[in-house]
Amino acid sequence: MKREKPFMNWLDDKVGEWNLGPEVEEEFNRLMLHQRIADLRERAGLTQAELAKRTGVSQPMIAKLESGRAHNLTLRTFIRYALALGYAPRVDFVPVKSAMSRRRPRRRSRSTHPAPA
């Protein structure tokens, strides 16, 4: 997918060139989940402290989760957050359709070493 901004086009090209598509996609989805939890908490009119009390974790852990700095969110914890916010969690698998996730051919590296015989 070509973007309007030259920098974003360059970035898309580098992600493909360096074969980072899966890692970028994973990080993006992880951050979107964290942002979704923060949005749902705010929509429910809860403070981080109130959500912490409902889930049985500390307020700093809620802050860490919402900021994307929590890298160890378990499925059990995810379910506890969802239920505390009044939601039933749903996990689904959907096809990835972004430009970054499409495999691009790798460039051959120029080696100064002769090929094995």
N, CA, C and O atoms as a GROMACS GRO file, in nm:
protein
  468
    1MET      N    1   0.085  -0.116   0.000
    1MET     CA    2   0.000   0.000   0.000
    1MET      C    3   0.090   0.123   0.000
    1MET      O    4   0.170   0.142   0.092
    2LYS      N    5   0.078   0.204  -0.098
    2LYS     CA    6   0.157   0.326  -0.107
    2LYS      C    7   0.086   0.437  -0.032
    2LYS      O    8  -0.035   0.454  -0.044
    3ARG      N    9   0.160   0.510   0.045
    3ARG     CA   10   0.105   0.618   0.125
    3ARG      C   11   0.138   0.751   0.061
    3ARG      O   12   0.222   0.760  -0.029
    4GLU      N   13   0.070   0.855   0.107
    4GLU     CA   14   0.090   0.988   0.050
    4GLU      C   15   0.220   1.052   0.096
    4GLU      O   16   0.277   1.133   0.024
    5LYS      N   17   0.269   1.016   0.213
    5LYS     CA   18   0.387   1.080   0.269
    5LYS      C   19   0.513   1.005   0.224
    5LYS      O   20   0.519   0.883   0.237
    6PRO      N   21   0.612   1.076   0.172
    6PRO     CA   22   0.736   1.010   0.128
    6PRO      C   23   0.804   0.930   0.239
    6PRO      O   24   0.857   0.822   0.214
    7PHE      N   25   0.803   0.984   0.362
    7PHE     CA   26   0.868   0.911   0.471
    7PHE      C   27   0.801   0.777   0.494
    7PHE      O   28   0.868   0.676   0.514
    8MET      N   29   0.668   0.775   0.492
    8MET     CA   30   0.596   0.650   0.516
    8MET      C   31   0.622   0.550   0.404
    8MET      O   32   0.630   0.430   0.430
    9ASN      N   33   0.634   0.597   0.281
    9ASN     CA   34   0.671   0.508   0.170
    9ASN      C   35   0.810   0.449   0.194
    9ASN      O   36   0.831   0.329   0.175
   10TRP      N   37   0.902   0.534   0.233
   10TRP     CA   38   1.038   0.487   0.263
   10TRP      C   39   1.036   0.384   0.375
   10TRP      O   40   1.101   0.280   0.366
   11LEU      N   41   0.959   0.414   0.482
   11LEU     CA   42   0.949   0.322   0.595
   11LEU      C   43   0.890   0.189   0.553
   11LEU      O   44   0.942   0.084   0.593
   12ASP      N   45   0.784   0.190   0.475
   12ASP     CA   46   0.725   0.065   0.424
   12ASP      C   47   0.828  -0.015   0.345
   12ASP      O   48   0.838  -0.137   0.360
   13ASP      N   49   0.906   0.054   0.262
   13ASP     CA   50   1.009  -0.013   0.182
   13ASP      C   51   1.115  -0.077   0.271
   13ASP      O   52   1.157  -0.190   0.248
   14LYS      N   53   1.159  -0.004   0.375
   14LYS     CA   54   1.262  -0.056   0.464
   14LYS      C   55   1.211  -0.176   0.545
   14LYS      O   56   1.283  -0.273   0.566
   15VAL      N   57   1.086  -0.168   0.590
   15VAL     CA   58   1.027  -0.279   0.665
   15VAL      C   59   1.029  -0.404   0.578
   15VAL      O   60   1.062  -0.513   0.625
   16GLY      N   61   0.994  -0.390   0.450
   16GLY     CA   62   0.997  -0.503   0.359
   16GLY      C   63   1.139  -0.549   0.329
   16GLY      O   64   1.167  -0.669   0.328
   17GLU      N   65   1.227  -0.454   0.304
   17GLU     CA   66   1.366  -0.487   0.272
   17GLU      C   67   1.434  -0.561   0.387
   17GLU      O   68   1.511  -0.655   0.364
   18TRP      N   69   1.407  -0.520   0.507
   18TRP     CA   70   1.469  -0.581   0.624
   18TRP      C   71   1.388  -0.699   0.677
   18TRP      O   72   1.423  -0.759   0.779
   19ASN      N   73   1.280  -0.733   0.606
   19ASN     CA   74   1.194  -0.845   0.642
   19ASN      C   75   1.141  -0.832   0.785
   19ASN      O   76   1.143  -0.929   0.862
   20LEU      N   77   1.095  -0.714   0.821
   20LEU     CA   78   1.045  -0.688   0.956
   20LEU      C   79   0.893  -0.687   0.963
   20LEU      O   80   0.836  -0.658   1.068
   21GLY      N   81   0.826  -0.718   0.854
   21GLY     CA   82   0.681  -0.711   0.848
   21GLY      C   83   0.612  -0.782   0.963
   21GLY      O   84   0.527  -0.721   1.029
   22PRO      N   85   0.644  -0.908   0.990
   22PRO     CA   86   0.576  -0.978   1.100
   22PRO      C   87   0.598  -0.912   1.236
   22PRO      O   88   0.505  -0.904   1.317
   23GLU      N   89   0.719  -0.865   1.262
   23GLU     CA   90   0.748  -0.802   1.391
   23GLU      C   91   0.674  -0.669   1.405
   23GLU      O   92   0.622  -0.639   1.512
   24VAL      N   93   0.670  -0.591   1.298
   24VAL     CA   94   0.600  -0.463   1.301
   24VAL      C   95   0.451  -0.487   1.321
   24VAL      O   96   0.387  -0.419   1.401
   25GLU      N   97   0.396  -0.582   1.249
   25GLU     CA   98   0.254  -0.614   1.261
   25GLU      C   99   0.221  -0.659   1.403
   25GLU      O  100   0.119  -0.618   1.459
   26GLU      N  101   0.305  -0.743   1.461
   26GLU     CA  102   0.283  -0.792   1.597
   26GLU      C  103   0.284  -0.677   1.698
   26GLU      O  104   0.196  -0.668   1.784
   27GLU      N  105   0.382  -0.590   1.688
   27GLU     CA  106   0.392  -0.477   1.781
   27GLU      C  107   0.272  -0.383   1.765
   27GLU      O  108   0.217  -0.335   1.863
   28PHE      N  109   0.234  -0.357   1.641
   28PHE     CA  110   0.119  -0.270   1.616
   28PHE      C  111  -0.007  -0.328   1.681
   28PHE      O  112  -0.081  -0.256   1.748
   29ASN      N  113  -0.031  -0.456   1.661
   29ASN     CA  114  -0.150  -0.519   1.719
   29ASN      C  115  -0.145  -0.520   1.871
   29ASN      O  116  -0.248  -0.504   1.937
   30ARG      N  117  -0.027  -0.539   1.928
   30ARG     CA  118  -0.012  -0.538   2.073
   30ARG      C  119  -0.047  -0.399   2.128
   30ARG      O  120  -0.119  -0.387   2.227
   31LEU      N  121   0.004  -0.296   2.064
   31LEU     CA  122  -0.024  -0.160   2.109
   31LEU      C  123  -0.171  -0.123   2.092
   31LEU      O  124  -0.227  -0.051   2.174
   32MET      N  125  -0.233  -0.173   1.986
   32MET     CA  126  -0.375  -0.147   1.965
   32MET      C  127  -0.459  -0.212   2.075
   32MET      O  128  -0.558  -0.154   2.118
   33LEU      N  129  -0.420  -0.329   2.120
   33LEU     CA  130  -0.491  -0.395   2.229
   33LEU      C  131  -0.479  -0.312   2.357
   33LEU      O  132  -0.578  -0.293   2.428
   34HIS      N  133  -0.361  -0.265   2.387
   34HIS     CA  134  -0.340  -0.183   2.506
   34HIS      C  135  -0.424  -0.054   2.499
   34HIS      O  136  -0.485  -0.013   2.597
   35GLN      N  137  -0.425   0.008   2.382
   35GLN     CA  138  -0.503   0.130   2.364
   35GLN      C  139  -0.652   0.102   2.378
   35GLN      O  140  -0.726   0.182   2.435
   36ARG      N  141  -0.696  -0.011   2.328
   36ARG     CA  142  -0.838  -0.049   2.338
   36ARG      C  143  -0.880  -0.064   2.484
   36ARG      O  144  -0.988  -0.020   2.522
   37ILE      N  145  -0.795  -0.125   2.565
   37ILE     CA  146  -0.826  -0.141   2.707
   37ILE      C  147  -0.838  -0.004   2.775
   37ILE      O  148  -0.930   0.018   2.855
   38ALA      N  149  -0.747   0.086   2.744
   38ALA     CA  150  -0.754   0.221   2.802
   38ALA      C  151  -0.881   0.293   2.758
   38ALA      O  152  -0.947   0.358   2.839
   39ASP      N  153  -0.916   0.282   2.631
   39ASP     CA  154  -1.038   0.346   2.580
   39ASP      C  155  -1.162   0.291   2.649
   39ASP      O  156  -1.252   0.366   2.685
   40LEU      N  157  -1.168   0.160   2.666
   40LEU     CA  158  -1.285   0.099   2.730
   40LEU      C  159  -1.296   0.140   2.876
   40LEU      O  160  -1.407   0.162   2.926
   41ARG      N  161  -1.181   0.151   2.945
   41ARG     CA  162  -1.183   0.195   3.085
   41ARG      C  163  -1.238   0.337   3.095
   41ARG      O  164  -1.322   0.366   3.180
   42GLU      N  165  -1.190   0.424   3.008
   42GLU     CA  166  -1.236   0.563   3.010
   42GLU      C  167  -1.384   0.571   2.975
   42GLU      O  168  -1.459   0.648   3.036
   43ARG      N  169  -1.426   0.493   2.877
   43ARG     CA  170  -1.568   0.492   2.838
   43ARG      C  171  -1.656   0.443   2.952
   43ARG      O  172  -1.770   0.488   2.967
   44ALA      N  173  -1.604   0.350   3.035
   44ALA     CA  174  -1.679   0.298   3.149
   44ALA      C  175  -1.679   0.398   3.265
   44ALA      O  176  -1.750   0.378   3.364
   45GLY      N  177  -1.600   0.505   3.253
   45GLY     CA  178  -1.596   0.606   3.358
   45GLY      C  179  -1.517   0.562   3.480
   45GLY      O  180  -1.540   0.610   3.591
   46LEU      N  181  -1.423   0.470   3.459
   46LEU     CA  182  -1.342   0.418   3.570
   46LEU      C  183  -1.204   0.482   3.570
   46LEU      O  184  -1.148   0.514   3.465
   47THR      N  185  -1.150   0.500   3.689
   47THR     CA  186  -1.010   0.542   3.700
   47THR      C  187  -0.924   0.416   3.692
   47THR      O  188  -0.974   0.304   3.701
   48GLN      N  189  -0.796   0.438   3.676
   48GLN     CA  190  -0.704   0.323   3.678
   48GLN      C  191  -0.711   0.252   3.813
   48GLN      O  192  -0.704   0.130   3.819
   49ALA      N  193  -0.723   0.328   3.920
   49ALA     CA  194  -0.730   0.270   4.054
   49ALA      C  195  -0.856   0.184   4.070
   49ALA      O  196  -0.851   0.077   4.130
   50GLU      N  197  -0.967   0.231   4.017
   50GLU     CA  198  -1.091   0.154   4.026
   50GLU      C  199  -1.082   0.024   3.946
   50GLU      O  200  -1.128  -0.081   3.991
   51LEU      N  201  -1.022   0.032   3.827
   51LEU     CA  202  -1.005  -0.089   3.747
   51LEU      C  203  -0.908  -0.185   3.815
   51LEU      O  204  -0.928  -0.306   3.812
   52ALA      N  205  -0.804  -0.130   3.877
   52ALA     CA  206  -0.709  -0.214   3.949
   52ALA      C  207  -0.779  -0.292   4.061
   52ALA      O  208  -0.756  -0.411   4.080
   53LYS      N  209  -0.864  -0.223   4.134
   53LYS     CA  210  -0.936  -0.288   4.244
   53LYS      C  211  -1.027  -0.399   4.191
   53LYS      O  212  -1.036  -0.507   4.251
   54ARG      N  213  -1.094  -0.372   4.079
   54ARG     CA  214  -1.183  -0.472   4.020
   54ARG      C  215  -1.110  -0.595   3.967
   54ARG      O  216  -1.163  -0.706   3.969
   55THR      N  217  -0.988  -0.575   3.920
   55THR     CA  218  -0.913  -0.686   3.860
   55THR      C  219  -0.817  -0.753   3.957
   55THR      O  220  -0.768  -0.863   3.931
   56GLY      N  221  -0.791  -0.687   4.069
   56GLY     CA  222  -0.700  -0.746   4.166
   56GLY      C  223  -0.554  -0.725   4.134
   56GLY      O  224  -0.468  -0.801   4.180
   57VAL      N  225  -0.524  -0.623   4.055
   57VAL     CA  226  -0.385  -0.587   4.027
   57VAL      C  227  -0.361  -0.445   4.075
   57VAL      O  228  -0.456  -0.377   4.114
   58SER      N  229  -0.238  -0.401   4.074
   58SER     CA  230  -0.206  -0.267   4.122
   58SER      C  231  -0.238  -0.161   4.016
   58SER      O  232  -0.244  -0.191   3.896
   59GLN      N  233  -0.258  -0.038   4.062
   59GLN     CA  234  -0.281   0.073   3.969
   59GLN      C  235  -0.160   0.096   3.878
   59GLN      O  236  -0.179   0.122   3.759
   60PRO      N  237  -0.036   0.086   3.930
   60PRO     CA  238   0.078   0.100   3.839
   60PRO      C  239   0.079  -0.005   3.727
   60PRO      O  240   0.125   0.022   3.616
   61MET      N  241   0.028  -0.125   3.758
   61MET     CA  242   0.021  -0.228   3.653
   61MET      C  243  -0.080  -0.188   3.546
   61MET      O  244  -0.058  -0.213   3.428
   62ILE      N  245  -0.191  -0.128   3.587
   62ILE     CA  246  -0.290  -0.080   3.490
   62ILE      C  247  -0.227   0.028   3.401
   62ILE      O  248  -0.244   0.027   3.279
   63ALA      N  249  -0.153   0.120   3.464
   63ALA     CA  250  -0.087   0.226   3.388
   63ALA      C  251   0.014   0.167   3.290
   63ALA      O  252   0.024   0.211   3.175
   64LYS      N  253   0.088   0.069   3.335
   64LYS     CA  254   0.188   0.004   3.250
   64LYS      C  255   0.119  -0.066   3.132
   64LYS      O  256   0.167  -0.059   3.019
   65LEU      N  257   0.010  -0.131   3.160
   65LEU     CA  258  -0.065  -0.200   3.055
   65LEU      C  259  -0.116  -0.101   2.951
   65LEU      O  260  -0.100  -0.121   2.831
   66GLU      N  261  -0.178   0.005   2.998
   66GLU     CA  262  -0.238   0.102   2.907
   66GLU      C  263  -0.135   0.179   2.824
   66GLU      O  264  -0.166   0.226   2.715
   67SER      N  265  -0.016   0.191   2.876
   67SER     CA  266   0.089   0.264   2.803
   67SER      C  267   0.163   0.175   2.705
   67SER      O  268   0.247   0.223   2.628
   68GLY      N  269   0.134   0.045   2.707
   68GLY     CA  270   0.203  -0.046   2.616
   68GLY      C  271   0.334  -0.098   2.669
   68GLY      O  272   0.410  -0.163   2.597
   69ARG      N  273   0.364  -0.069   2.796
   69ARG     CA  274   0.491  -0.114   2.855
   69ARG      C  275   0.479  -0.251   2.921
   69ARG      O  276   0.580  -0.307   2.963
   70ALA      N  277   0.358  -0.307   2.930
   70ALA     CA  278   0.339  -0.440   2.989
   70ALA      C  279   0.354  -0.542   2.878
   70ALA      O  280   0.272  -0.546   2.785
   71HIS      N  281   0.455  -0.623   2.886
   71HIS     CA  282   0.482  -0.720   2.780
   71HIS      C  283   0.442  -0.861   2.820
   71HIS      O  284   0.471  -0.957   2.748
   72ASN      N  285   0.376  -0.874   2.934
   72ASN     CA  286   0.345  -1.008   2.982
   72ASN      C  287   0.196  -1.025   3.012
   72ASN      O  288   0.160  -1.091   3.109
   73LEU      N  289   0.112  -0.968   2.929
   73LEU     CA  290  -0.032  -0.979   2.949
   73LEU      C  291  -0.074  -1.122   2.916
   73LEU      O  292  -0.064  -1.167   2.802
   74THR      N  293  -0.121  -1.193   3.018
   74THR     CA  294  -0.165  -1.330   2.996
   74THR      C  295  -0.311  -1.331   2.952
   74THR      O  296  -0.382  -1.232   2.970
   75LEU      N  297  -0.354  -1.440   2.897
   75LEU     CA  298  -0.493  -1.453   2.857
   75LEU      C  299  -0.584  -1.441   2.978
   75LEU      O  300  -0.690  -1.380   2.970
   76ARG      N  301  -0.543  -1.498   3.090
   76ARG     CA  302  -0.622  -1.490   3.214
   76ARG      C  303  -0.640  -1.343   3.257
   76ARG      O  304  -0.750  -1.302   3.292
   77THR      N  305  -0.532  -1.267   3.254
   77THR     CA  306  -0.539  -1.126   3.292
   77THR      C  307  -0.625  -1.048   3.193
   77THR      O  308  -0.705  -0.963   3.233
   78PHE      N  309  -0.609  -1.076   3.066
   78PHE     CA  310  -0.688  -1.012   2.962
   78PHE      C  311  -0.838  -1.035   2.987
   78PHE      O  312  -0.918  -0.943   2.975
   79ILE      N  313  -0.874  -1.157   3.022
   79ILE     CA  314  -1.014  -1.190   3.051
   79ILE      C  315  -1.062  -1.114   3.174
   79ILE      O  316  -1.175  -1.064   3.176
   80ARG      N  317  -0.979  -1.106   3.278
   80ARG     CA  318  -1.015  -1.032   3.399
   80ARG      C  319  -1.042  -0.885   3.369
   80ARG      O  320  -1.138  -0.827   3.420
   81TYR      N  321  -0.956  -0.823   3.286
   81TYR     CA  322  -0.975  -0.683   3.248
   81TYR      C  323  -1.108  -0.667   3.174
   81TYR      O  324  -1.187  -0.578   3.205
   82ALA      N  325  -1.131  -0.753   3.077
   82ALA     CA  326  -1.254  -0.742   2.997
   82ALA      C  327  -1.378  -0.753   3.085
   82ALA      O  328  -1.469  -0.672   3.074
   83LEU      N  329  -1.380  -0.852   3.172
   83LEU     CA  330  -1.496  -0.871   3.259
   83LEU      C  331  -1.514  -0.754   3.355
   83LEU      O  332  -1.626  -0.712   3.382
   84ALA      N  333  -1.403  -0.701   3.407
   84ALA     CA  334  -1.410  -0.587   3.500
   84ALA      C  335  -1.465  -0.463   3.431
   84ALA      O  336  -1.522  -0.376   3.496
   85LEU      N  337  -1.448  -0.455   3.300
   85LEU     CA  338  -1.497  -0.342   3.223
   85LEU      C  339  -1.638  -0.366   3.170
   85LEU      O  340  -1.696  -0.280   3.103
   86GLY      N  341  -1.694  -0.484   3.199
   86GLY     CA  342  -1.829  -0.514   3.153
   86GLY      C  343  -1.836  -0.571   3.013
   86GLY      O  344  -1.938  -0.560   2.946
   87TYR      N  345  -1.727  -0.632   2.968
   87TYR     CA  346  -1.722  -0.689   2.835
   87TYR      C  347  -1.689  -0.838   2.842
   87TYR      O  348  -1.619  -0.883   2.933
   88ALA      N  349  -1.741  -0.912   2.746
   88ALA     CA  350  -1.701  -1.052   2.730
   88ALA      C  351  -1.588  -1.052   2.627
   88ALA      O  352  -1.607  -1.004   2.515
   89PRO      N  353  -1.474  -1.105   2.663
   89PRO     CA  354  -1.362  -1.104   2.566
   89PRO      C  355  -1.390  -1.200   2.451
   89PRO      O  356  -1.456  -1.303   2.468
   90ARG      N  357  -1.338  -1.164   2.334
   90ARG     CA  358  -1.350  -1.250   2.217
   90ARG      C  359  -1.216  -1.249   2.146
   90ARG      O  360  -1.164  -1.143   2.112
   91VAL      N  361  -1.162  -1.365   2.125
   91VAL     CA  362  -1.037  -1.378   2.051
   91VAL      C  363  -1.072  -1.438   1.916
   91VAL      O  364  -1.146  -1.536   1.908
   92ASP      N  365  -1.019  -1.379   1.811
   92ASP     CA  366  -1.051  -1.424   1.677
   92ASP      C  367  -0.925  -1.424   1.592
   92ASP      O  368  -0.829  -1.353   1.622
   93PHE      N  369  -0.925  -1.502   1.488
   93PHE     CA  370  -0.816  -1.504   1.393
   93PHE      C  371  -0.871  -1.452   1.260
   93PHE      O  372  -0.965  -1.507   1.204
   94VAL      N  373  -0.811  -1.346   1.212
   94VAL     CA  374  -0.855  -1.286   1.086
   94VAL      C  375  -0.736  -1.275   0.992
   94VAL      O  376  -0.622  -1.262   1.038
   95PRO      N  377  -0.760  -1.281   0.862
   95PRO     CA  378  -0.648  -1.271   0.768
   95PRO      C  379  -0.580  -1.135   0.779
   95PRO      O  380  -0.646  -1.033   0.797
   96VAL      N  381  -0.451  -1.135   0.768
   96VAL     CA  382  -0.374  -1.011   0.772
   96VAL      C  383  -0.370  -0.956   0.630
   96VAL      O  384  -0.333  -1.026   0.536
   97LYS      N  385  -0.410  -0.830   0.616
   97LYS     CA  386  -0.421  -0.770   0.483
   97LYS      C  387  -0.334  -0.647   0.465
   97LYS      O  388  -0.346  -0.577   0.364
   98SER      N  389  -0.249  -0.619   0.561
   98SER     CA  390  -0.170  -0.496   0.549
   98SER      C  391  -0.054  -0.514   0.452
   98SER      O  392  -0.012  -0.626   0.423
   99ALA      N  393  -0.006  -0.403   0.404
   99ALA     CA  394   0.107  -0.406   0.310
   99ALA      C  395   0.232  -0.458   0.377
   99ALA      O  396   0.314  -0.524   0.313
  100MET      N  397   0.249  -0.429   0.507
  100MET     CA  398   0.370  -0.471   0.575
  100MET      C  399   0.377  -0.621   0.594
  100MET      O  400   0.487  -0.676   0.608
  101SER      N  401   0.265  -0.688   0.595
  101SER     CA  402   0.267  -0.831   0.624
  101SER      C  403   0.291  -0.915   0.500
  101SER      O  404   0.317  -1.035   0.511
  102ARG      N  405   0.284  -0.855   0.382
  102ARG     CA  406   0.310  -0.932   0.260
  102ARG      C  407   0.459  -0.957   0.248
  102ARG      O  408   0.541  -0.867   0.269
  103ARG      N  409   0.492  -1.078   0.215
  103ARG     CA  410   0.634  -1.113   0.201
  103ARG      C  411   0.691  -1.048   0.077
  103ARG      O  412   0.633  -1.056  -0.032
  104ARG      N  413   0.802  -0.984   0.094
  104ARG     CA  414   0.872  -0.927  -0.020
  104ARG      C  415   1.000  -1.008  -0.039
  104ARG      O  416   1.057  -1.058   0.057
  105PRO      N  417   1.044  -1.020  -0.163
  105PRO     CA  418   1.166  -1.098  -0.185
  105PRO      C  419   1.285  -1.035  -0.115
  105PRO      O  420   1.301  -0.913  -0.115
  106ARG      N  421   1.367  -1.119  -0.056
  106ARG     CA  422   1.490  -1.070   0.008
  106ARG      C  423   1.594  -1.037  -0.096
  106ARG      O  424   1.604  -1.103  -0.199
  107ARG      N  425   1.671  -0.934  -0.067
  107ARG     CA  426   1.783  -0.901  -0.154
  107ARG      C  427   1.897  -0.996  -0.125
  107ARG      O  428   1.918  -1.036  -0.010
  108ARG      N  429   1.968  -1.031  -0.226
  108ARG     CA  430   2.086  -1.115  -0.206
  108ARG      C  431   2.197  -1.028  -0.150
  108ARG      O  432   2.223  -0.918  -0.198
  109SER      N  433   2.262  -1.080  -0.049
  109SER     CA  434   2.373  -1.003   0.007
  109SER      C  435   2.497  -1.029  -0.076
  109SER      O  436   2.518  -1.138  -0.128
  110ARG      N  437   2.577  -0.928  -0.086
  110ARG     CA  438   2.703  -0.941  -0.161
  110ARG      C  439   2.809  -0.990  -0.064
  110ARG      O  440   2.844  -0.922   0.032
  111SER      N  441   2.858  -1.105  -0.090
  111SER     CA  442   2.956  -1.164  -0.001
  111SER      C  443   3.094  -1.158  -0.065
  111SER      O  444   3.109  -1.175  -0.186
  112THR      N  445   3.192  -1.136   0.018
  112THR     CA  446   3.330  -1.136  -0.032
  112THR      C  447   3.390  -1.275  -0.022
  112THR      O  448   3.501  -1.300  -0.069
  113HIS      N  449   3.315  -1.366   0.042
  113HIS     CA  450   3.365  -1.503   0.057
  113HIS      C  451   3.319  -1.586  -0.060
  113HIS      O  452   3.205  -1.573  -0.104
  114PRO      N  453   3.404  -1.672  -0.112
  114PRO     CA  454   3.363  -1.757  -0.224
  114PRO      C  455   3.259  -1.859  -0.177
  114PRO      O  456   3.259  -1.899  -0.061
  115ALA      N  457   3.172  -1.900  -0.267
  115ALA     CA  458   3.071  -2.001  -0.236
  115ALA      C  459   3.139  -2.135  -0.210
  115ALA      O  460   3.241  -2.165  -0.272
  116PRO      N  461   3.084  -2.215  -0.118
  116PRO     CA  462   3.145  -2.346  -0.093
  116PRO      C  463   3.138  -2.435  -0.216
  116PRO      O  464   3.043  -2.430  -0.294
  117ALA      N  465   3.240  -2.515  -0.233
  117ALA     CA  466   3.248  -2.603  -0.351
  117ALA      C  467   3.172  -2.730  -0.334
  117ALA      O  468   3.170  -2.813  -0.425
   0.00000   0.00000   0.00000
